[in-house]
Amino acid sequence: LQIKNLRDLFSYHMQNPTLFNISLKQNLTYSGCNATDERIAEVLKKTYTDEVLLQVNNGLNYVLNDGGNSLGTYKLRLSLCRAILKDSPFYVLDDFAHGYSDDEKKHLCKNIIKLLPDKTLIMLSNSYQDVKACKYILKLNQGKVEFFGTSTEYAKTHKEELENGKAE
């Protein structure tokens, strides 16, 4: 197995993404994906990122000149969109809900699952609320498995912590 073939299997969203001083569209399709404008628009909308197009001139043709730093949390959102647009069998989305409002977070996980049907998603978060739409939950505590099961099972076994806002 060659390293390029291994890279093609995974799409990754990281906490500290890199955007390039090229257009928003080029950044979104940087992985070599052939996403249509319609697919890009769908992903931007379902990840609550389409608002960024209202803040910049030229929409998707807007060229970054600071690596996206002036976009604030939209830099993270654009990185998430780029990861989703890459057609891979496996997705690792690290801290995917960072920078989203509580209201947006309520729907974000479900939207991502709908955008990537029949794909394997590994969604990393410090908050149960961000991942409760996932089929399975794996909770680690200092590198050890503390819980593995369905979201429903997690909610039942951690009911008191969730009610007191202490469950992570």
Order of alpha helices (4+ residues) and beta strands (2+ residues): alpha-beta-alpha-alpha-alpha-alpha-beta-alpha-beta-alpha-beta-beta-alpha-alpha
